[in-house]
Structure formats: structure tokens, C-alpha cells
Amino acid sequence: MEWIEENNRLKKNFKFTNFSEAFAFMTRVALIAEKMDHHPYWVNVYNSVSIELSTHDAGDVVTEKDRELAKGIDLLV
């Protein structure tokens, strides 16, 4: 599944085998996001993680910073 640009956000849903895998993924994403000082909006329910990216400093629109983080996230799965 690809990232979808909708309502000034990049969005993608991820599914894992169980909660532990989903949480481990979120931990890896958090490390990348912290290094970039660019933090996602996300929701986790059991084995699924939904992520939305936009850049607050640019007026809550999708920027190259969001696309860069999205690429980094995709490398984790």
C-alpha cells in the first residue's frame, strides 16, 4: 500500500501480526521521527497503526520533510 495524500496529509495504514509487532514498529518510527524533529500523528489499535504526516511549521501541509519521513518509515517494514 502506498502513502495517500489527502486533506493536506500523507496517510498510510500498517497491519502487523500482533500488538507487540505494531508497538515495536512504532518504537522504530519514533526513533527516526525524533532524529528528524518531525513527529507523526498516529493511532494504534491492537495490530494496526495508522500514520498521518504534515508539517505544522509550514501551515499543516505536506512538505518534503513529510515525504522524507514517509520513506524512512517504509524502510522499516
Order of alpha helices (4+ residues) and beta strands (2+ residues): beta-beta-alpha-beta-beta-alpha
